[in-house]
Amino acid sequence: MIARIRNIWRIDPFSLRVRLTIGIAAVSALGLGSVAVWTTWQMQQILIGSHKRHVEDIAGRLPRDAEIYSEMFLVATGVQKAIDNLTASQTFLWVNFFDGTNQAKSTNFNSTDATAIALLSLRQVSTSPQVYVINNRYFVMCARTLRVNGNSLGQLFVAQDISDEQTMFLTVVKGLGVTSLLILIAITGAIALYIQRSLKPLMQINQLAAKVSATDLGQAKLQCDRAPTEVRELARTYNMMLERLAAAWEQQEQFVSNVSHELRTPLTIVHGYLQSVLRRETNLTTIQRDALETAASEADRTIRLLQDLLDLARADSGHLHFHIEPIVLNALVAEVVGMARQYSNREIAIEATGEIIVLADRYRLKQVLLNLIDNAVKYSDSSQRIALKLDQLEQARIQVCDRGVGIPLQQQARIFERFYRVDESRSTSGYGLGLSIVKTLVDGMGGCVTVSSRLGEGSVFTITLPIAA
């Protein structure tokens, strides 16, 4: 389960899933960020705009009130009365008279407060309301020339404390930022899961393509009913391609089987007539005899090739049948070695630890051992001994050992492929089908064949077969 999760969330920066996720997440982040910035700006304008209008109103009203009060009191007293009348809890007003003799200010100033002192000491303030930060507090302020009855008395300052609203606004902005980030992460995760699910058929195509073989072309199908339309079309095309390949492979198998079967009979007849003529040898010249022997040898090779092709075609189509029965392996190997000694004139030894009974097809096992011995004979010196070792653990094991030229390590994995030969320049008569036939037959009997080899030291082919209970 853990491995599956790691595989799902494994990040490949060049994968289509990662690229689509990053692209869509980036667009989402841009859109969400734009909305958040616009919302923040609008909130700031609403918050600041109302306070600016309030400050503008006070700055415009105070001179009129001062003129009214100055009709009943002295001008300085009238200005103070107007200031007191317009003072609110968070609104601060003060006037710096040009003659420097006095300063009128609202009663909510605290003479010991550093912020109040800093406000009263201001001299350069914009005539239009602006936001100022003084001692970590926020104020909307403006300054106007105070005119009463046509006379310029001094500089009027109006300040609105908006620190609480600004603090609340910044808290809202932070919350909006965190919320936007969480939403973006959730959207990115949802997008990644959706894209992964949408691309799952492509992963299935890749896995199927990696596993499909000639034997299961007809059964390999992709089911993508809930996939996007483009992926369904791709899967449908892929299934149609597999069907065409399966049909072509079946036709090829049938062709090979038919050709092998049809050619084997006439070639067997020709080979028989050639052998009959050679046995009579009454009036044959040396040249004629050599020609007939060559023809007979080539006919025999071709017959064996056709038989191998026929066996492979039957195995591919599932028509290669095995008669599995208990067999005394020691006796069968002795019989095969006796046959091999006659046609090869080589020293072939048998090393056995005791009587071994296996479950196998007698005829097919003979064919396997003869192929391996023939292979050892071809690729080892005539003075070298060939050994067959028999032993038994959980399964029976047969080892065909030679001290021939050996097989390069990088080519050992391919020697059981059809028509593959290690070195064309030193190959003897053969078409690269012998070891392929060996593997097909051993697999069909429920066994396994492997090779171990070193250049210049020889090769060991190991067959394991199930033992009889």
N, C-alpha and C positions, 0 to 999 in steps of 0.2 A: 504494500500500500504506500509506504514511504517513497519507494523507488518510483512508483507511478506518479505521485505528487511532484517529485523532483523533475520527472520527465515532462509533466504538464507545464510547470513553471520555469523550465529551463529557458534561459534567455539567449537567443541567437540574434545579434544585432542586425544580421543581414536577412533574417526571415521575413516573409510577407506579413506574418502576424504582428511582429514587433513594429514593422514600418507602418502598417495601417493603424495600430494602436497609438503610436507616437503622433502620427499625422492628425488623427481625429481628436486625440487628447489636446494637441497644440491648438487646433481650431476651437475646441470647446473652451480651453483656458483663455484664448483671446476673446471669444465672445462673452464668457462669464466675467472676465476681467473688465471688459469694456462696459458691461452693464453695471458692475460694482463701482467703477470710477464715475460713471454718469450719475448713478444714484447718490454717491457721496457728494458729488459736486452740487447736485440739486438740493440735497439736504443742507449743505453749507450755505447755499444762496438763500434758502428759505429762512434759516436760522439768523444769518447775518443781516439779510435784507430787512427783516422786521425791526431789528434794533437800529439799523441805520436810519430808517424812516422815523423812528421814535426820537432819535437824537436830532435829526433835521427839524422835526416839529418843535422840539424844545428850543433849539437855537433860533428858530424864526419867531416863536411866541414870546420869549423873554423880553426883547426890546419893547414890544407893544405893552406888556404888563408893566414894565418899568416906567414907561411914559404915563400910564394911568396913575400909578402910585406916586410919581414925582409931582403930580398936581396937588396931592394932599400932604406930602412930606418933602424933605430935602431929597435931592437927586440920589445921593449915596444911600439914604435910607430907603428910597423907592426901589433902588436896584436890589437891595438886600431883601426887601419884602417880596419882590418878584421871584428872587432865587428861592426863598423859603417856600413860596407857594408852589413852585414846580419841582421841589426836591422829593425824591422817592427813595425807597430802601436801597436800590442798586444804581441810582442815578446821582451823579456828582456834578455840581456846577460851581464855577468860581470865575471871578473877574479880576484881572490885573489892571488897575487904573493907570492911565498914562502918566499921571502926575507923581505916581509912586508913593503917595501918602497913605494909601489904604488898599486893602484887598478884601473883596466880598466873596464869601464862599458858603456852600450849603452846610447845614448843621450836622450832617452825617459824617463829616471828616473827623478822623481820630488823629489828634495832633502828635501822638506818639507812634502811630503806625507808619512803618517804612514805606509802604505803598502809597499812603496818603501824602507823605512828604515828597515822594518822587513825582506824584501827579501835580502837586502845587508848584513844583520847580520846573515844570515843562515850559518851554518857550516856543518851540517850532512844532506846530501841529497842522495838519492839512485842513483846508477849509471844507472839504467834502469828507463825510464820515469814513473812517478807515479803522482797521483792527490793529491794535498795538498790544504788545506783550510787555508788561511791567512787573518785575519781581514774580515771574511765573504765573501772573494773572492776566486775563484777557479783557481788553476794554475796546469798545467802539467809541471813537473820539472824533471831535471836530472842533475848530476854533474860528470865531468870527469877530469882526470889529463891532463893539457895542455902540450903537448910535441912539441917543435919547434926545428928542426934540431938535434933531438936526445936528447935535454935537457928538463928536467921537470921544467917548469916555474911557474906553479901555479895550482890552482883549478878553472876549468871552470864551470860556472853555466848557464843553459839555462832554461828559464821559459816562458810558453805560457799562457796568460790570457784567460780563457774560461768561465769567469763569465756570460757573456751575453748568450752564448750557453747553459750553465748549467741552468740558470734561465728559459730560454725558454723550456728546456727539462723538468724541474720540473713542469712548467705550463702545458705542454702536458701530463705529467704523472697524474697530478691532474684531468685534463679534462677527460683523459682516465678512471681514477677511478670513477669519477662521472657518466660518460656515462655507464660504466660497471654496476654500481649500479642501474641506471635507467633501463637499459636493463634487469637486473636480476629481478627487481620489476615487470616490464611489463611481463616478461616470467612467473614469479610466478603467477601473476593475470590471465594470459591466461591459464596456466595449471590448476589453481583452477576452472575456469569457464568450461574448457573442461572436467575435471574430474567430476564436478558436473553434467554436462549434460550427461556424459556417465553413471553416477550412478543414474540418475533420474528414470530409470525403476525399480531399486532396491527400491527406495523410494516409487514408486507406488505400488510395491508388498507389502511393509510393510503397506502402508495406506489401500490397498484393503483387506489385511489379517485382519487388525484391524476392518474394517467395515462390512466384509462379514458375512452374517447370513444364516441360513438354508433356508429362504424364497427366497433369491436372488442368490443362488449358480449357477443356470443356466445362469443368466445374467451377472455375474461377469467375466469380461475378461480383459486381459492386451494387449495393442497395443504397440509394441516395434519394429516397422519396421526399424527405423533408429538407433537403439541401436547397440552396439558391438555384435559380433557373440555369445560370451559366455552369454551375458545378454539375447539375443533373445532366446537362447536355454533354459535358465532358465525360461523365461516367458512362452515359449511354454510348458515346462514341468509343470509349475504351472497351466496353463490353462487346460491341460489334467487332472491334479489332481482334479481341480474344477469340470470338467465334470464328472469324476468318482464319486466324492462325491455327485454331483447333482443326478446322476443316482441311486446311492445307497440310497440317501434320498427319492427319489421318490418311489423306490421299497419298502422301509420301510413304507412310508405313505400308499402305496397301500396295503401292507400286513396288517397293523394295521386296515385299513378301512375294508378290506375283512373279516379278522378274527372277528372284532367287529360286523359286519353285520351278518355274518354267525352264530355266537354263540348266538347273542341276541335273535333270533327267537326261537330256541329250548329251551333256558333257560326261555324265557317268557312262553312257553307252560308248561315246568316243574313246574314253579312257579304257574301257573294257576291251574294245577292238584293238587299241594300241598295245595293251598288255598281251593280248592273244597273239598278235603278230610277232612281238618280241620273244615270246616263249617258243615259237616255231623256229625262228632264226635259221632257216635252211639255206636260203640263197640271198641273205642280206649282206651288203658290203658294210665296211666300217663306217663310212659316212652316213649310209642309210640308218644303220643301227643307232648312231649318235643322234641323228635327227629325230628318230622315233622315241628315244629315251627322253630327249628334251621336250618333245611334244607331250609325252605321257606325264612328265614331271609338272609341266605348266598346267596341264589339264587337272592334275591332282590338286595343285595349289588353288586353282580357280574353283574347284568343287568345294574345297575347305572354306574358301572365302564366301561362297554363296551359302554354305551351311551356317557360317557365323552370322551373316546378314539375316538369314531366315530366322535364326534363334533370337537375334536382337529385335527383329520386327515382331516376332511372337511375344517377346517379353514386354515390349512397349504397348502392344495391344491387349495384354493380359491373357494371351492364349498359350503362353509357355507353361505347361503343366509339369508338376513334380510328383514323383511317387516316393513319398517319405516313408522310410522304414528303418528299423534297427539294423545296423551294419557293423560287422567286426572290422574296425578300421585297419588293424594290423594286416589282416589278410588282403584287404582291398589294396592297400599301399604296396604290399609285396607283389601283387599281380601287376599293378601299374608299373612298378620299377622293373619287373621282368620284361614287360613290353618295351619300355624305354631303353633298356640295355641292348636289346636286339637291333633297334634302328639307329641308335646313336653310337654304339661301341664305346661307351663311356663308363667310368667307374661311378656307380651310384650306390651310396650306403644308406642303410636304414638304422636309426637309433630310436629305440622305444623303451619306455619305462615299465610296460606291462600291457595286458590286453585292454583295449579301449573300444567301447561300443557307442556309436554315434547314431543320431537320427538324421538321415540324409537320403538323397536319391542316388542310387548306386551308379547309374550311367552318367549322370551329371557330375558327380564327384570325380569319376574317372577322367572325364573331359577336363575338369578343372586342373587336376594334378598333372595330366599330360601336357596341358598348355604351359603350366609353370615350369615343368621339367624341360620342355622344349625351349622355353625362354632362357633357362639357365644354361642349356647346351649352346645356344646361339651366342651368348654374350660372355662366355668364359673359355679359357684355353683348354684344348683337348687333354692336356696333362693334368688338369685340376679336377679334384674329386667334387661331386655333387652329393649333398647329404639331405635326407629327409628325417626330421626329428619329430617324434610323437610323444606327447605327454598330456596329462589330464589334471585340471584343477576344478574350477566350477564348470568349465567347458572343456571340450576336447580341443587340442591345439596341434596343428600341423605346420611345420616350418620347412620351407624349401630353401636351402642355403647353397650359395655358390661363391667362388672367389674370382669373379670376373671383373669387368671394367668398372662396375658400379654406376650409380645414377646420381647426378647433381642434386643437391638438397632442394634448390628452388624448383626443380622439375618433378620431384617425387609426388607432389599433390595432383599432378595432371596425367600421370602415366596410365590411369584407369579410364581416361577419356577415349572416346572412339576416334580412331584414325590418328591418334597422337603417338609420335615416335620421338624418343629422346634426342637422337642424333641421326639425321637423314644420311649423313656421309658414311656412317658405319653400320647402318641398319642392314640386316640380312633380308632374306626373302620374307616378306610379311607386309601387312597393311595397317598395323596398329590396332587390330581388333581383338587380339588374343587376351590381353589383360582386361579389356572391357567386357568380354564374354565371361572371364573368370569372376569379375565383380558381380555381374548380373546373375550368374548361376549361384554364387555363394550367398548373395542377398536373398535370392529366391528360396534357398534352403534354410533361411533363418540364421545365417552366420555372418561373419565379417572378415574382410581381407585387408591387410595393411602391409606396408613395405618399410624396411629400414635398410639404408645403403650408404656406403662411403666410396668416393672415387678411388679406384685402384685397389680396394679391399674386398669388393663383392657386395652382394645383396642378400637379404633375407625376407622372403615373402611368408607372412604368417596368416594362417586360416584358422578361425575359431568356429566350432560347430557345437550345437547342443548335444548333450550326451543322453543316452537312453536311461530311463529311470530303473 
